[in-house]
Amino acid sequence: MLQGAARLARPLVYVPNSDSDTVDVIDPATYKVVEHFAVGGLPQHVVPSYDLKTLYVTNDTGNSLTAINPQTGRPGATIPVADPYNMYFTPDGQYAIVVAERLGRLDFRDAHTFALHHSLPVPCRGIDHMDFSADGAYLIASCEFSGQLVKVDVAQERVVGTLGLPAGASPQDVKLSPDGKVFYVADKAAGGVWEIDAARFRRIGFLHTGFGAHGLR
């Protein structure tokens, strides 16, 4: 059921180990670690490129990306990038958006060369996760430390709105619902998932899941 470059990738699971600055590669058929290699400082996420031909480890304090060849499962080039806590690609594949959490900004970079195109400061603290609207026109990003969400116009590369969550909130991952109507925002402090109306950018509900809610798939 896979298409394009994804059909050539080895079926492996890549796990960044933040404390040891390494990545473990797991074979999901045997549940065994089949590769283990060093990367830059404080690896946080492993992100597929827009064309699915490369995986990138975001080395936060290492200020770098480590490229991985998904056909072999082995690391390749190290690419200098400032403060890559997380990274996403615009829906048209033109830019990589590096989430520079410590620096408080979103860096729009060329999706292939990673040359900086535009650095966008955000009016919140601890920006870390995001997802795009169904039409790709805007994105919603979470701000962990200030308990906010920000809305960014993707084409104009500017912040067009902010939304505060209740006191004590610690929003993490953001995912759009399959029908494109609701953004789900995991909140590890509140122990559940906020529901955000995608069209109106308003909080419409909360789903309790349990303490430590962080990621959504």
N, C-alpha and C positions, 0 to 999 in steps of 0.2 A: 504493500500500500504506500510505499515511499516513492518519491520522485526526485529527479535531478541528482545532485551530489550526495544527498542523504542515502541513496541506494548503495553507495560505495563505502559508507562508513562502517567500521567494525561496531558491533553492538556492545558497547562498553559504558560504564558509569564512572564519571570523573568527580572526585571528591577533594575539594581544597581543604588543607589542614592549616588553619591560620596560625597556630602556635609554633608549628615546626617549619613553616615556609616550604611546604611540600604539597604534592598532589598524589593521591592514591587512585589507581585505576582498577575497577572491579569488573570481573566477568559475571554478569547477572545469571548466567546459566549454571555456574558452579559456586557463586557467592565467595569467590576467592580473589584476593588482590593479585593482579597479574603484572602490574607495573607500579613503580614508585619513583618519583623524581623531584628534584629541587626546583623551586621557582623563586620569584622575588619576595620581598618582605610582606607579610600579612595578606596572603591570598584570600579573597573573599568569595568570589563567584567564578563560575566557568560559563562563558557566554558563546553561543554559536554566532558566526558571522551571518550577514543577510543572505548570502548565497549558499550557506551551509557547507562551504568548502574548508573552513577553518574554525577551530575553537580558540577562545582567548581566556586565559586566566587573568583576572584583575588583581594585580599585586598592589594593594593600597599604599602602604608605607614604602614599598619598593619603587613607587612611581614608575611602574612598567606594566606591560602586558606580555604574557608568555603565550606564543602561538603553539597550538597543538594540531597535528595532522590527524583528522578523525579516521583516515584510512589505515593508519598504522598505530595510532594511539600514543605516539611519541612526541615530545616537545621539540619546538624549532626555534625560531627567532625570538629575541627579546626586544620589545618595542618601547621606547621611552614615552611615557604619558603621565602627566601630573595627577596624582591623587585619584586613581581609578578604583573607587569603592565598588562601583557597579558600572554596567555599560549596556546600552540598548542601540538598536539601529532604526532609523526613521523608516516608515512604511514604504517609501520609494527607493530605499537602499542607497541614498546619496550620502547620508551622514551617519557616523557613529556618535551617539550621545554619551559622553563619559560623565558619570555622576561623581563629581568631586565633592564628596560629603564634607571633608575637613575644610575645604576652601569655600564652601557655600555657593556652589555654582554648577551649572550644566554646560559642559564644553562640547560644542558641535564640531566634530572633526571629520575630515574626508574618510569615507568608509574603507578606503584601500591604503592610503598613505598615512592616515592618522594625523595629517597636518591640521593645525588648529584653524577653523573657519570663523567661529564666533564663540565667545565666552559669555554666558548669561548668568549674572548674579540672581539669586532667589531670595525673597523676603521672609525666610524662615530658617530654622536650625535643624541640621541633621537630615538633609535630603538624602533619600537612599533608594526607593523603589518607584516604579512607574508602569503605566500601561497606556495604550493609545485608544482613542475613540474608534468606532467601527469604520468611519470614513477616513481615518488617519489625519484629520484636520487639527486635532489637539491631543494633548496628553495630560494625565493626572499623575502627580508625583506626591509621595508621602514625605513628611518632615518629622522624623522620629522624636527629636528633642524638644520641639516646640508644639507638638500635637496638632499639626496643621496639614492641609493638603493644598497644593498649588496647581493651577491650571495654566498650561503653556500652549500658545498658538504655535503649531509646528512650522508652518510656512513663514511666519513673520519672526519666529524665534524670540518671542517675548512673553512675559507673564501677563495673563489677562484676568486672573482671579485667584483669591485665596479663600479657604474654608477652614474655620476652626472646629476642632472636635472637643468634646467635653473635657474638663479639667482632669489631668492625670493620664490622658491618652498617650499611647506610644505606637503610632501607626507604622506598619512594616510593609509587607508586600501588597501590591495593587494589581487586580486582575479584572478585566471586563467580562461580563457575563456572555454566554454564547449568543444571546439575541441582541447584544449591543446596547441594552437599556440600563444596565446597572454596573457600577464599579464596586467590586468587593475590596475592602481594605482590612487586612488582618491587623489586630491590635493586641500585642503581647501583654500589655498591662490590663486592658479591659477584659481579656480572656474571651475574645470572639472576633466577629467580622462585622464591620460597619457596611451598610448598604448606602451607596451614593447614587442619586438619580443622574444618569449620564447627560441628559439634555439640559437639566436645570442646575446641575452642580449643587445639589442640596442633599443633606442627610435625610434618609427616609426610613431607616430601620437599623436594627442590630441583631445579629445571630450569635447566641452564646455557643462557644465550642469548648473552652477550657483555658486555663492559664498558659501563657507562653505562645499564643497563636502568632505565627511568624510568616510562613510561606503558603502560597496558594498555587495549585495547578489544575 
